[in-house]
């Protein structure tokens, strides 16, 4: 039991700024390509055009909150079709499970927005202040005119990136060129400016100052990933049986008792999380592969075999220590667990594609008016009332015929017209009151409930949809 004078132990260590050293190699090049692709996709997508006709917006990707629709190229999703969005979210989750089971935190190391923007901010920092040693000296030095100038330049560049990031996000929710003009002229909605402000602040501070702390403390995935990996998951590991005992290598000196690791700290100096992979797997490791590039470069220069640090599974570690041949990469990637995730992912995707192509261009919703449930007219005819809502998903007006089918003798009429046709404007919903009649003494008039089906279709029958409902009679 601690004494009353003992200070409570802090649960959080004070952050020590990390200044990763520049490295070249296959994994660094892969990260550059992914960063360029994802950033380009994010910034450029709102400006892409897609011709949908005169009555619809021509922005290729648009979340139209005002009209409650989502546009993606030729696809248009309405509010009642939110199951498409839910399906995409399920696919994203299954995809994350799949890649994590196969190769650890590859999402975190290569494509996570926090990683991508942190890489971009570090690149700017390196351009302005120099590589690791120069940045360390600048950080530890007193505030001089040069330090103020470089810091101000770096922060200004970060702020421009952050503003562009926040600005690009709001362009997804309204016509990008129009909003851009409104933002510059001060005519945009207050929420647009507030959204840009919030996203600018979070991008600036998360990418510039909090960096690895977001991954360690704020993101839940490092704690969840343990359930996604097993002994066959490929993760980054240090081959300690090859590298130990480590020791410094002097020029021209060969020490037979030492392992391949010369304790150069290159793997630590390039790590954006500031960890030492030689200490084993850690929650902070995002498996970005930069330590592999750094170590391979050192091994090449001292004439040692590559991959002292590399992607490997726990089963490979056991095999290599015992002198056996490890499994091939494909046997790690394609195993029952990952195959199951792939099948589930593909099944959800296939179901969404089928649902997308089978959906009708019109949608029908029927609401029976139950107060009263039926009306008896002067001649004994029984009348039921229904409110139908017809949605036209096409880019042109449609004349739609309303009809019914039933085993009983029923007829239909539309309120306010002698015809059974309604006109529904393009991309709009039309509400129409419908009456259904049963002749006196007929089976439908005497029964409590009679099944019927209401139909809505265009003139040539290309677009046709139905809704099953009930006709209420007097009851015997």
N, C-alpha and C positions, 0 to 999 in steps of 0.2 A: 504494500500500500504506500503510495507516494506521500511525502510530507506536505503540510499546508503551504510551505514556502516554495515548493517545486512548481515551476511554471508549466501550464498544460502544453502538451506537444501539439504543434500545429499540424493540421491535416494536409496543408498545401505548402510546398516549398516555394520560396521566392524564385521568380522566373529569371533565368540567366539567358540573355539574348544569344541566339544561335546564328553563326555566320558560316553557312556551308561554303566549302571551296568548290570552285568550278571543276568539272570532270568531263571527260569525253569517253564515249563508248556506245555500245549497242543499246543499252537501256536508257541512257541519256538521250540518244537520238530518237528512240521510240517516244519518250516523254515530250520531246519538242514537237514531233509530228501530231501527237494526240492533243497537245495544248493548242497548236495552230488550228487544227480541225475543229475542236470544240468551241474555241473562242470565235472563230470565223462563223461557225454555225449559229452561235448565240447572237452575235452582233448583226449578221447579214440577214437572217431569216425574216425579220419583220418587214424588210424592204422588198422581198420577192413578191411578184405579182402573179395572179391566176385569174383568167377571164371566166367569170361565172354568169355573164349576161348583165343586162342593164339594171336589174332589180336587186342584185346582190353585191356585196363588197368584193373588190378584186385583190385583196391581200391574201397571199397564199396560206399563211397561218394566222388565224385571228380568233381570239376568245372574245366574242361579241357579247359583253355583259348586258348591254342595253336591250338587245333583242333576244337574249338568253340562248345563244347558239355558239357552237364551236366549229370553225372551218379549218380543214387541213387538206390543202390541194383540192381534189375533186370531192372530198368527203365532207358532209355537213351533219353535225350531231346536234340533236335537239334535246331539251331538258329531260324529256321522258326516256331518252336513250342514253342516260348516264351510265348504264351498264357497260357501254363501250369504254368509257373512261375508267370505270372500276376494273374492267378486264385488263386494260393496259397497265394499271397499277399492280394487279396481281402478277402480270407477266414481268414487270420490273422487279418485284420482290423475288419471284422464282429465278429470274436471271441473276440477281445478286446472290441468292443461295447457291446457284450452279457454279458461278465463277469463284466464289469463296471456297466451296468444297473442292474445286479442282486446283486452284492456285492461290489460296489465301486471300489477302486483302488487296487484290489487284485493282479493284475499283478505287480504293483509298489511295493507292500509290500512283495511279495514272489518270483517272477520269473524274474523280470527285471535284466539285467546284472549288472547295476549299484548297485542295492540292493545286489545281490549275491556276487559280488566281494568286496563290502564294508563290508558285514558280514564276509567274509573271512579275510580281513585286520584287522577288529576289533578283530577277534579271535586271530590272531597272536599278535596283540598289547596287548591283555589281557594275553596271555601266557608269554610274555616277561616282561611286566611292572606291571602286577597285575590287580585287579579289579578297579572299578571306583575311589574309594578314593585314592588308591595307584597311579593311573595315574594322578589324579588331583594334588597330592602332588609333583610328579615328574615334572609335567608341570610347576608348580609355583616355583619350586626350582631353585637355580642358577646352572650354568653348572659345574658339578663335574665329576670326573672320572667315577662314577657309572652312572650318567645320560648320559654321552657320550657313554659308553659301551652299555647301554640298547637301546639308540636311534639308534646307529649304527647297533646293532643286529636286531632291528625291521625293519629298512630301508633295510638291506641286505635281510631279508626274504621277504619283500614286492617286492624288485627288482627281486628276483628269481621267484616269482609268476607272476610278470608282464612280464618277459622274456618268461616264459612258455606260458603265454596267447598270446603274440604276435607270438611266434613260432608256436603254435598250429594253428593259423589262416592261415598262409601261407601253412601249410600242406594240406589244403583243395583244393589247386590249382595245385598241382603236386604230383607225387608219394612220399609219406611221407618218407619211408626208404631211398630212393635215395637222396631226398633233405636234410635229416638229415645229411647224410655223407658229402654232398657238403657244407653244412653250417659249419660243424666242420673243414673241410679241406680248407675252403676259396674259394671253386670253385663255389659257388652258384651265381646266378645273383644278380647284384647290387640292383635291386628292391626288392628282397627278404630280404636283410639286411635292406633296408630303411623301408619296411613295418613293420618288427619286431621292429625296432627302434621307429617308430611312435606309434605303438600299445603298446609297453613297456612303453613309456613315458606317454601316456594317461591313461593306467591302473594304473600306479604308482601314478600319481598325482590325478586322479579322485577318486580312491579308498582310497588313503592315506590322502589326504589333502583337497580336495574340497567336497567330500562326499555329504552332504545334499544340498550344494549350486548347484550342478548339477541338483538335483531334483527341486529346487525352481526357479533357474534362467535360466538354460540351456534347461531343458526339457519343451516342450509345453503342454504335456498331462495334468498337473494340471489345466491349464486354459481351456482345451477343455472338460475335464470330466464333467463340470457343465451341458453341453448339453446332457450328457449320463445318468444322474441320475435323479430320481424323488422322490416323497414322499414315494414310496414303495421300494426303493433301500436300501439294508442292508449296513449300514456303522457303524463305531465304534462311540459310543456315551456314554456320562456320564449321568447317571440317577440323575440329580440334585435334583429332587423331593424326592429322597431317601437319597442323600448324604448331602444336605444342611439343616441347617447351619453346615458347617464343623467346627471341632475343635480338638485340640490335646487331646489324650487320655492318661491320667496318669494311672500308674499301680494300679489296684484295684478300679479305679474310673469309675462310670457309670453316664453319664450326659444325662438325659431324653430329654433335650431341643435340643441336637445336633443331626445331621443326622449321617448316617453311615460313611461318609468320615472323617477320623481322620487327614487329611492334612499331611500324612506321606511323600508325594512327591515321592513315589515309582513309580507311573505311569510316572512322569516326568524324573526320574533318569534312567529309562530303555529305554526311547524313543530315537531312533537313529537320529531323526530330532530335538530333543531338545524342543519340544512343550509341552504345558499343555493341555491335551485333555479335562480337565474340563472347559476350556474356550469356548468349542463348536467346531464345525467342522471348520477346517482350511485348506488352500491350501497346506500347508506343510505336512499334515498328509498323510502317505502312507498306512494306514490301515494294518499295519503289525501284530497287535494283541498282541504285547509284553506288552502294558499297561494293557491289560485284564489279562494276566498271573500274572503280578506283583500285581494288585489289588486283584485278587482272592486269592493269597497267603496271603495277609494281612487280607482279610475278614475271611479266614479260621482260622487264628491265633487269631483273636479277637472275633470269634464266631458270625459273621454276615453273612447274606446270600450272596452268590456269585453274580457275574455279576452286581456289581455297575457300572462297565464299561463293555460294551459288544456290540456285533453286534445287531443293531436294526434299524428299519426304522422310519421315521418321523410319519407315521401313528400309529406305536406302541407307540411312545412317547405320542401322544394324548390319545390313549386308556388307557395306564397305568396311566396317570395322573388322568383320570376320573374314574379309578377303573374298567375298562373293561378288558376283556381278549384280548390280542393282537393276530394278525393273526399268523398262523403257518409259519415256515420258507419256506415251499414249496409253500404257496400262494404268498409269496414275490418273490420267484425264478421263478415260472411259472405264468406269467401274460401276457397279450396281447403283450406288448413291447418285452419281452424276447422271447416269442414264435415266433414273427415275425423275430427276429434276428436269431433264431435257424433254422427256415424254410429257410431263405435266405442262411445261412451258409451251411445247408445240401444240398440245391439245387445246389449251386456252386460246392460243393464237389462231388455230384453225377454226375454233368455234366462233371467234369474233369475225373472221373473214366470211364464213358462211352466213352469219347473222347480218353482216353488212350487205352482202349481195342479195339476200332473200328479203330484206325489209322492203315494205311498200313505199311508194312515193306519196301516198296519202295515209293519214292516220285518223281513226275514228274512236270517239269516246261517247258512250251512251249513259245518260242518267235518267232513270225513271222518276217521274214526279209522283210522289206517294202521298200527297195531301190534297185531295183524297186519292186512294189507290185506283179507283175507277169512277166514272160518271155514267149514270143512266140517262140517256136522252129521252125526249118526249115520245118517240116511237118505239122505245124499249131497247134501242141499240146501246151496247156497252162500249165506252170509249176510255182508252188509256192514253196518258200523255208522257212524252219522252223529250228530253233536251239532248240533242246530239251536237257534238263539237267535231268539226272536220278540219284537219290540218293539211294544207297543201305545201308539200316540201319542195316542189318544183319552182323553177324561176319564171313561170308564166301562169296566167290566170287559167282556172279550170272550171268547166261546167260539169257538175257531177249529178248523176241520177240516184235518188234514194228509193229503195224498194225493200220488200220483206219476203221471206219464205217461211212457211209453217205448214204443219200437217192439218191445221185447222183453217176454217174459212175466215180470213182476216183481210182487211184492206187498209191502205195507208193514205194519209193526206198531210200536206205541209201547211203550217200556219201562215196566213197572209198571201197565199197563192193557190191557184187551181192546178198548178203543175207540180211535178215531183222532182224538179231539177233546181239545184242551188249553185250559185256562182261563188267560187272561193278565190280570192286574190292570191297572187304569187307569194309564197313564203309567209302566209298568214293563216290564222285560224278563224273559222266562221261558225257561229252558233245558230242553230235552227231548232224551233219547236216542231215536233212531229206528233201527229195523232194516229192511233191505230184503233180500228172499229171492228166489233164483232156483231153480226146480225142477231136480232132477237131470237131466242130459243136455240141458237146454234150451240155446238159443243163447247166452243171457247167462251161463250157468254155464260154457260151454266157451270163450267169447271172453275175451281179456285185458281189454278195456275195452268197456263199453256205456254209451252216453249215456242219461241220465235227467233228468227235471225234477221237483223237489219243489215242491209247491204248499201254500200256507196261505191259507185264506179263511174268511170268516164264513158264517153259515148262509144268508143271502139273496144271497151273492155280491157284495155291494156293495164290500167291501174284499177284494182278492185280489192275491197276489204270488207270484212263483216264483223258484227258484234252480236253475240248471243245474249238474249235477255228473256224476260217473263211477261206474259200478258195475264192480267188479273181479271177474273170474272166474278159473278155473283156467288157461285158455289151452290151445290145442290142441297 
